[in-house]
Amino acid sequence: MKRTFKAGLVLSAVLAGTVATQAQTQPLPRYMESEYASWPTYGGQDLELKVDASGTHFTLWSPKAEAVQVLIYDTDRNTAPVDTLQMKRGQNGTWVASVPQQLYGKFYTFRVTVGGQQLAETPGVWAKAVGTNGERAAIIDFATTDPQGWDRDHGPAIENITDAVIYEMHHRDFSMHPSSGIVNKGKFLALTEPQTRSVLGDATGIDHLKELGVTHVHILPSYDYNSVDESNLASNQYNWGYDPYNYNAPEGSYSTNPADPSVRVREMKEMVKALHDAGIGVVMDVVYNHTANNDDSNFSLTAPGYYYRHRADGSYSDASGCGNETASERQQMRDFIVNSVKYWANEYHIDGFRFDLMAIHDIETMNEVAAELKKINPSIFVYGEGWTAGDSPLPAEKRALKENVDKMTGIAVFSDDIRDAVKGHYSNAADRGFATGKPGNEETVKIGIVASTAHPQVDYRKGNNSKFAYAGAPTEIINYVSCHDDLTLTDKLAASMPGSTEAQRQRAARLAQTIVFTSQGTPFMFAGEEVFRDKKGVHNSYKSPDSVNAIDWTLKNKNAEQFDYYRELIKLRKSHPAFRMTTARDIAKNIVFDKITSPNVVSYSIRNNANGDEWKEIKLVFNGSDAPFVAKVPRGEWLVIARDGRIKADGLGTSKGGTIVVEPTSALILARRQ
């Protein structure tokens, strides 16, 4: 279920007509599903282009092709080919062609003949550099795109994913607003500019990220996608980018010159290096589960039918809600996904991957993805949406569902349990949650606190979403209350708390995020919510204008206390390993829930210097009700960390324990060393 926005992407991309050089007008050849398993597969690393001392070499995998041509161009679009190479059959379903020259600076496409039909041109599925709108692949020397010091570049080293604090952002959202003080608005380079300030003098851009204290930025799709016309950037088109076109080349609209293939590559690397130099890792949002187009996609124009699942009548199956779904269980598609993420990790030094609608993929593929990435960098992590947007021919037991996360190694899934319990159901704007006064969510909040692992004091039968402990370890869970999907937390609170003041809503947001950031698992937040950004109530802003999506950086000044709360909350989590346990056994041993009968209250302790923490015990009480709650705390020397909507990682003061009033819509956090 959980992605409603994408249903319109394919249609909008087709209406925009931005990309394909030629439409595929005739129906593609069709094959029986049972045939695909017998197709030869190719595991070589030379798909589809290799340039070496002996010349330029092309290799295309297209087992059913009767003929294949490579068309060579001088420019990236709107010109005739300067040469046409006839490819010959190679090994394992491939076609090959070579020329003795190094064709740097040239562009190329493939043209496949299959079933007696010459298909439209395609840059192939492995284009790593492209020109305007990705119409033609480009031949560039990647060594010339490396920033200075690239050979020494690396992201932050983390031992476990639970050590990460993930900040999800879109390139345009983060920098486009006139108040941002950023020169390269909406570009990769926006995140390379030091010392940017808002019109009111507050840090923005990369300095803001450093000030906030996040460890990783999760950037919405940055590969070459379909829905923005790169030849007309002045029109300021906006899209999230969940409509893939060329999976292995950066998106041109985020570069300063989409027509120059080297520019988009170099500027994305410069962005990654700037973040790494700031101690921040880069997570790439990847969408291998579907393509923007069906018969016109690069997959279809290369090897018709193979890369997709189909219904019994031959039509595209559609677990993505976007018109098609890819077939990761087929070897060539599996190899494509695995080799693609390895390419991004090696060439662009990407530190993590977030898989869109990950449950469309099979478990075996996802396990191979994680294993291969760990060989490149032990600090790389993988997480994704453990659901689909519709039914799939892939059997449920083989899907990378959240319920199957414990069958996967080194992979985490988003917790819709904590999301919906804390703020209210994502699909019903008016629905309240624990943090906004709705009773009945207490047990599901506890499920979130223990990261969906088995705990003797948590009754999963009372859970709202999940009815069993599906995670084997907290490293398998991503906790969040909002993301780019659906209403921002700010808009959700406005919709579900009619008649409330902004101060009351900010208080609810603080409680919600305190639950997320102190729970076991990995915390994830949506960009700008630390300054209480909104999207004007737009639920599905995937193609809304910048006036809806861009973060207004004057809010950082207006909502300075909110920002400071987030900053201290992140500092608290990073400073104390008790919030970052890595085994279910430790959670069950060290977390003890108090028996509370009051609605909308959860109280518990983290004991035993959990996970090597300097604090022997941490007491946490969450009061989501509109009435004060009287907590009974053991007598002793306690450090007050959070109380009545305020927080300080190093302490607000001290307490002797005993009877402590927890104010409405707030968290009480106490700590003691003895």
Residue pairs with C-beta under 8 A, 6 or more apart in sequence:
1 387
1 388
1 389
2 385
2 387
2 389
2 416
2 426
2 485
3 321
3 356
3 357
3 385
3 389
3 485
4 321
4 389
4 427
4 486
4 540
5 240
5 242
5 485
5 540
5 541
5 542
6 242
6 320
6 321
6 322
6 389
6 542
7 321
7 322
7 389
8 542
8 543
9 227
9 239
9 242
9 243
9 292
9 322
9 542
10 243
10 292
10 293
10 294
10 322
10 323
12 227
12 239
12 543
13 19
13 226
13 227
13 243
13 292
13 293
14 293
16 227
16 229
16 237
18 133
18 226
18 227
18 228
18 229
18 230
19 133
19 134
19 135
19 226
19 245
19 292
20 120
20 135
20 293
20 296
21 77
21 109
21 120
21 121
21 135
21 136
22 120
22 121
23 120
23 296
24 119
24 120
24 295
24 296
24 300
24 301
26 117
27 295
28 114
28 115
28 117
28 119
28 295
28 300
28 304
28 305
29 64
29 114
29 115
29 117
29 304
29 305
30 304
30 305
30 314
31 64
31 304
31 305
31 306
33 310
36 305
36 306
36 327
36 330
37 330
39 63
39 64
39 93
39 303
39 306
39 332
40 63
40 92
40 93
41 61
41 92
41 93
41 331
41 332
41 335
42 59
42 61
42 91
42 92
42 93
42 94
42 332
43 92
43 335
44 59
44 91
44 94
45 339
46 57
46 59
47 59
47 60
47 61
47 94
47 124
47 125
47 126
48 58
48 59
48 60
48 110
48 124
48 125
48 126
48 127
48 137
49 56
49 57
49 58
49 59
49 108
49 126
49 127
49 128
49 137
49 139
50 56
50 57
50 59
51 57
51 102
51 103
51 104
51 139
51 141
54 98
54 100
55 98
55 99
55 100
55 101
55 102
56 98
56 99
56 101
56 102
56 103
56 139
57 96
57 97
57 98
58 70
58 85
58 87
58 96
58 97
58 98
58 108
58 110
59 90
59 94
59 95
59 96
60 68
60 87
60 94
60 95
60 96
60 110
60 112
60 124
60 302
61 92
61 93
61 94
61 95
61 302
61 303
61 332
62 68
62 93
62 94
62 95
62 112
62 114
62 302
62 303
63 93
63 303
63 306
64 114
64 115
64 303
64 304
65 95
65 112
65 113
65 114
65 303
66 113
66 114
66 115
66 116
67 86
67 87
67 112
67 113
68 87
68 95
68 110
68 111
68 112
68 113
69 84
69 85
69 86
69 87
69 110
69 111
70 84
70 85
70 87
70 97
70 108
70 109
70 110
71 81
71 83
71 84
71 85
71 108
71 109
71 110
71 111
71 121
72 81
72 82
72 83
72 84
72 85
72 103
72 106
72 107
72 108
73 79
73 80
73 81
73 82
73 106
73 107
73 108
73 109
73 136
74 82
74 106
74 107
75 107
75 131
76 107
76 130
76 131
76 132
76 135
76 136
76 138
76 259
76 261
77 131
77 132
77 133
77 135
77 136
77 231
82 106
85 97
85 99
86 97
87 95
87 96
87 97
88 95
88 96
88 97
89 95
89 96
90 96
103 139
104 139
104 140
104 141
105 139
105 140
106 138
106 139
107 131
107 136
107 137
107 138
107 139
108 123
108 136
108 137
108 138
108 139
109 121
109 122
109 123
109 124
109 135
109 136
109 137
110 121
110 122
110 123
110 124
110 301
110 302
111 118
111 119
111 120
111 121
111 122
112 118
112 119
112 122
112 301
112 302
113 119
114 304
115 304
119 301
119 304
120 296
120 301
121 301
122 298
122 301
122 302
123 130
123 134
123 135
123 136
123 137
123 246
123 298
124 137
124 298
124 302
125 247
125 298
125 299
125 302
125 307
125 336
126 248
126 336
127 134
127 137
127 138
127 246
127 248
127 249
127 298
128 137
128 142
128 248
128 249
128 343
128 347
129 137
129 138
129 139
129 140
129 142
129 249
129 261
129 262
129 264
129 265
130 136
130 137
130 138
130 224
130 246
130 249
130 252
130 261
131 138
131 252
131 258
131 259
131 260
131 261
132 230
132 231
132 252
132 258
132 259
133 229
133 230
133 231
133 252
133 258
134 224
134 226
134 230
134 245
134 246
134 249
134 252
137 246
138 261
138 262
140 261
140 262
140 265
142 265
142 347
144 262
145 262
145 265
145 266
145 269
146 266
146 269
147 153
147 266
147 269
147 270
147 273
149 273
150 269
150 273
150 349
153 272
153 273
153 276
153 349
154 276
154 349
154 377
155 275
155 276
155 280
155 281
155 282
155 349
155 351
155 377
155 379
156 215
156 216
156 276
156 279
156 280
156 281
156 351
156 379
157 378
157 379
158 164
158 215
158 281
158 379
158 381
159 379
160 475
160 580
160 582
161 381
161 383
161 412
161 475
161 522
162 474
162 475
162 520
162 521
162 522
162 580
162 581
162 582
163 215
163 574
163 580
164 215
164 216
164 281
164 352
164 381
164 522
165 213
165 214
165 215
165 216
165 517
165 523
165 525
165 570
165 573
165 574
166 214
166 215
166 216
166 217
166 218
166 283
166 478
166 522
166 523
166 524
166 525
167 209
167 212
167 214
167 216
167 217
167 218
167 525
167 527
168 217
168 218
168 220
168 483
168 484
168 524
168 525
168 526
168 527
169 217
169 218
169 219
169 220
169 527
169 528
170 219
170 220
170 240
170 484
170 527
170 549
171 186
171 187
171 188
171 190
171 219
171 220
171 222
171 254
172 185
172 186
172 238
172 546
172 549
172 550
173 527
173 528
173 549
173 550
173 551
174 180
174 190
174 191
174 205
174 527
174 528
174 551
175 182
175 184
175 185
175 186
175 187
175 190
175 191
175 204
175 205
176 185
176 186
176 546
176 549
176 550
177 546
177 550
177 551
177 552
177 553
178 199
179 198
179 199
179 200
179 552
179 553
179 554
180 190
180 196
180 198
180 204
180 205
180 551
180 553
181 196
181 197
181 198
181 199
181 204
181 205
181 553
182 190
182 193
182 196
182 204
182 205
183 190
183 193
184 190
184 192
184 193
184 256
186 253
186 254
187 254
187 255
187 256
187 267
188 222
188 250
188 254
188 255
188 264
188 267
188 268
188 270
188 271
189 256
189 267
189 270
189 271
190 205
190 271
191 205
191 206
191 217
191 271
191 274
191 275
192 206
192 270
192 271
192 273
192 274
193 205
193 206
194 206
194 207
195 203
195 207
196 203
196 204
196 205
196 206
196 207
197 203
197 204
198 204
198 553
198 554
198 556
198 557
199 553
199 554
200 553
200 554
200 556
200 557
201 557
202 208
202 553
202 556
202 557
202 560
203 210
203 211
203 556
204 553
204 556
206 274
206 275
206 278
206 280
208 556
209 217
209 275
209 278
209 280
210 278
210 279
210 280
211 567
212 530
212 563
212 566
212 567
212 570
213 567
213 570
213 571
213 574
214 280
214 525
214 570
215 279
215 280
215 281
215 574
216 280
216 281
216 282
216 283
216 351
216 352
217 275
217 280
217 281
217 282
217 283
218 283
218 285
218 352
218 354
218 524
219 282
219 283
219 284
219 285
220 240
220 241
220 285
220 484
221 240
221 241
221 242
221 244
221 251
221 285
221 286
221 287
222 241
222 250
222 251
222 254
222 268
222 284
222 285
223 241
223 244
223 245
223 246
223 247
223 248
223 249
223 250
223 251
223 286
224 244
224 245
224 246
224 247
224 249
224 250
224 251
224 252
225 239
225 241
225 242
225 243
225 244
225 245
225 251
225 292
226 243
226 244
226 245
226 292
226 293
227 237
227 239
227 241
227 243
227 292
227 543
228 237
228 238
228 239
228 251
228 253
229 235
229 237
230 252
230 253
230 258
230 259
231 258
233 253
233 258
236 545
236 546
237 253
237 543
238 543
238 544
238 545
238 546
238 549
239 542
239 543
240 484
240 542
240 543
241 251
241 285
241 287
242 287
242 322
242 356
242 542
243 287
243 291
243 292
243 322
244 287
244 288
244 290
244 291
244 292
245 291
245 292
245 293
245 297
245 298
246 298
247 286
247 288
247 336
247 340
248 340
248 343
248 344
249 261
249 264
249 265
250 264
250 265
250 267
250 268
251 264
252 258
252 259
252 264
254 264
254 267
254 268
255 263
255 264
255 267
255 268
256 263
256 267
257 263
257 264
258 264
268 348
269 348
269 349
271 282
272 282
272 348
272 349
272 350
273 349
275 281
275 282
276 282
276 349
281 351
281 352
281 379
282 349
282 350
282 351
282 352
283 350
283 351
283 352
283 353
283 354
284 344
284 348
284 350
284 352
284 353
284 354
285 354
285 356
286 340
286 341
286 344
286 353
286 354
286 355
286 356
287 356
287 357
288 326
288 328
288 336
288 337
288 340
288 355
288 356
288 361
289 319
289 320
289 325
289 326
289 355
289 356
289 357
289 358
289 360
289 361
290 320
290 322
290 323
290 324
290 325
290 326
290 357
290 360
291 297
291 298
291 299
291 324
291 326
292 322
293 300
294 300
294 308
294 316
294 323
294 324
295 304
297 324
299 306
299 307
299 308
299 326
300 307
300 308
303 332
306 327
306 330
306 332
306 333
307 326
307 327
307 330
307 332
307 333
307 336
308 316
308 317
308 324
308 325
308 326
308 327
309 316
309 317
309 319
309 325
309 326
309 327
309 392
309 393
309 394
310 316
310 317
310 393
311 317
311 393
316 323
316 324
316 325
317 324
317 325
317 392
317 393
318 324
318 325
318 390
319 325
319 357
319 359
319 360
319 388
319 389
319 390
319 391
319 392
319 394
320 357
320 360
320 388
320 389
320 390
321 389
321 390
322 389
325 360
325 392
326 333
326 360
327 333
328 334
328 337
328 360
328 361
328 362
328 365
329 362
329 364
329 365
329 394
329 398
334 362
334 364
334 365
334 368
337 361
337 365
337 369
338 365
338 368
338 369
338 372
341 350
341 353
341 369
341 372
341 373
342 372
342 373
342 376
344 350
344 353
345 373
345 376
345 377
345 380
346 376
350 380
351 377
351 379
351 380
351 381
352 380
352 381
352 382
352 383
353 369
353 373
353 380
353 381
353 382
353 383
354 382
354 383
354 384
355 361
355 366
355 382
355 383
355 384
355 385
355 400
356 384
356 385
357 384
357 385
357 387
357 388
357 389
358 366
358 384
358 385
358 386
358 400
358 413
359 385
359 386
359 387
359 388
359 399
359 400
359 401
359 402
360 388
360 392
360 394
360 399
360 400
361 399
361 400
362 394
362 398
362 399
362 400
363 398
363 399
363 400
363 404
363 407
363 408
364 398
365 400
366 382
366 384
366 400
366 408
366 411
367 408
367 409
367 410
367 411
369 382
369 411
370 382
370 408
370 409
370 410
370 411
371 409
371 410
373 380
373 382
374 380
374 410
381 410
381 412
382 410
382 411
382 412
383 411
383 412
383 413
383 414
383 478
383 522
384 400
384 411
384 412
384 413
384 414
385 413
385 414
386 400
386 401
386 402
386 403
386 404
386 405
386 413
386 414
387 401
387 402
387 416
388 399
392 399
397 404
400 408
400 411
402 413
402 414
402 415
402 416
402 466
402 470
403 466
403 470
404 470
405 411
405 412
405 413
405 470
405 471
405 472
405 476
405 477
406 470
406 471
406 472
406 473
406 476
408 476
411 476
412 475
412 476
412 477
412 478
412 521
412 522
413 476
413 477
413 478
414 478
414 480
414 524
415 448
415 451
415 452
415 477
415 478
415 479
415 480
415 521
416 426
416 465
417 444
417 447
417 448
417 452
417 463
417 464
417 465
417 466
418 444
418 445
418 447
418 448
418 449
418 479
418 480
418 481
418 515
418 516
418 519
419 426
419 480
419 481
419 482
420 426
420 433
420 444
420 464
420 465
421 433
421 434
421 441
421 444
421 445
421 447
421 448
421 464
421 465
422 433
422 434
422 435
422 441
422 445
422 448
422 481
422 512
422 515
422 516
423 433
423 435
423 436
423 481
423 482
423 489
423 492
423 493
423 496
423 512
424 430
424 431
424 432
424 433
424 436
424 438
424 492
424 496
425 431
425 433
426 485
426 486
426 487
427 486
429 487
429 491
429 492
429 495
429 496
429 539
430 495
430 496
431 438
431 496
432 438
432 496
432 497
433 441
433 496
433 512
433 624
434 441
434 442
434 444
434 445
434 515
434 600
434 602
434 622
434 624
435 508
435 509
435 511
435 512
435 515
435 622
435 624
435 665
436 493
436 496
436 497
436 508
436 624
436 665
437 600
437 624
437 625
437 626
437 665
438 600
438 624
439 599
439 600
439 625
440 464
440 599
441 464
441 600
441 624
442 596
442 599
442 600
442 601
442 602
443 458
443 459
443 462
443 463
444 462
444 463
444 464
444 465
445 515
445 602
445 622
446 455
446 457
446 458
446 593
446 602
446 604
447 458
447 460
447 463
447 466
448 479
448 515
448 516
448 519
448 521
449 515
449 518
449 519
449 520
449 591
449 602
449 604
450 458
450 474
450 519
450 520
450 587
450 588
450 591
451 471
451 473
451 474
451 476
451 477
451 479
451 519
451 520
451 521
451 587
452 466
452 469
452 470
452 471
452 476
452 477
452 521
453 469
453 471
453 472
453 473
453 474
453 520
453 584
453 587
453 588
454 469
454 584
454 588
455 469
455 584
455 587
455 588
455 591
456 588
457 592
457 593
458 469
458 593
460 466
460 467
460 468
460 469
461 467
469 584
471 477
471 584
472 584
473 582
473 583
473 584
474 520
474 521
474 522
474 581
474 582
474 583
474 584
474 587
475 521
475 522
475 582
476 521
477 520
477 521
477 522
478 521
478 522
478 524
479 516
479 519
479 521
479 522
479 523
479 524
480 516
480 523
480 524
480 525
480 526
481 489
481 512
481 513
481 516
482 488
482 489
482 492
482 525
482 526
482 529
483 524
483 526
484 526
484 541
486 492
486 539
486 540
487 495
487 535
487 537
487 539
488 526
488 528
488 529
488 533
488 534
488 535
489 509
489 512
489 513
489 526
489 529
490 505
490 509
490 529
490 532
490 533
490 534
491 534
491 535
491 536
491 537
491 538
491 539
493 500
493 505
493 508
493 509
494 500
494 505
494 534
494 537
495 537
497 504
497 505
497 508
502 532
504 665
506 532
506 559
506 561
506 562
507 645
507 665
507 666
508 665
509 529
509 532
509 562
510 562
510 565
510 645
510 647
510 666
510 667
511 622
511 623
511 624
511 665
511 666
511 667
513 525
513 529
513 566
513 569
514 569
514 622
514 642
514 647
514 667
514 669
515 622
515 667
516 523
516 524
516 525
517 523
517 569
517 570
517 572
517 573
517 579
518 572
518 573
518 579
518 620
518 667
518 669
519 579
520 579
520 580
520 581
520 587
520 591
523 573
525 566
527 533
527 551
528 551
528 555
529 566
530 562
530 563
530 566
530 567
531 551
531 553
531 555
531 556
531 558
531 559
531 562
531 563
532 555
532 559
532 562
533 551
533 552
533 555
535 541
535 544
535 548
535 549
536 547
536 548
538 544
538 548
541 548
541 549
556 563
565 645
565 646
565 647
568 647
568 648
568 649
569 647
569 649
571 649
572 579
572 641
572 647
572 649
572 669
573 579
573 580
575 649
576 613
576 614
576 615
576 618
577 610
577 611
577 612
577 613
578 590
578 606
578 609
578 610
578 611
578 613
578 615
578 618
579 606
580 611
581 587
581 590
581 610
581 611
582 611
586 610
586 611
589 608
590 606
590 607
590 608
590 610
590 611
591 604
591 605
591 606
591 607
591 610
592 604
592 605
592 607
593 602
593 603
593 604
594 603
594 604
594 605
596 602
596 603
598 625
598 629
599 625
600 623
600 624
600 625
601 621
601 622
601 623
601 624
601 625
601 629
601 662
602 621
602 622
603 619
603 620
603 621
603 622
603 631
604 619
604 620
605 617
605 618
605 619
605 620
606 613
606 617
606 618
606 620
607 616
607 617
608 616
609 615
609 616
610 618
614 673
615 671
615 672
615 673
616 672
616 673
616 674
617 671
617 672
618 641
618 669
618 670
618 671
619 633
619 638
619 668
619 669
619 670
619 671
620 667
620 668
620 669
621 629
621 631
621 662
621 667
621 668
621 669
622 667
623 629
623 662
623 663
623 664
623 665
623 666
623 667
623 668
624 665
625 664
625 665
626 664
626 665
627 664
628 661
628 662
628 663
628 664
629 661
629 662
630 659
630 660
630 661
630 662
631 659
631 660
631 661
631 662
631 668
632 658
632 659
632 660
633 655
633 657
633 658
633 659
633 660
633 670
634 657
635 656
635 657
635 658
636 656
636 657
636 672
636 674
637 654
637 656
637 672
637 673
637 674
638 654
638 655
638 656
638 657
638 670
638 671
638 672
639 651
639 653
639 654
639 655
639 670
639 671
639 672
640 651
640 652
640 653
640 654
640 655
640 669
640 670
641 647
641 648
641 649
641 651
641 652
641 669
641 670
641 671
642 648
642 652
642 666
642 667
642 668
642 669
643 652
643 662
643 663
643 666
643 667
643 668
643 669
644 663
644 666
645 663
645 665
645 666
646 652
647 667
647 669
651 671
655 670
657 670
660 668
662 668
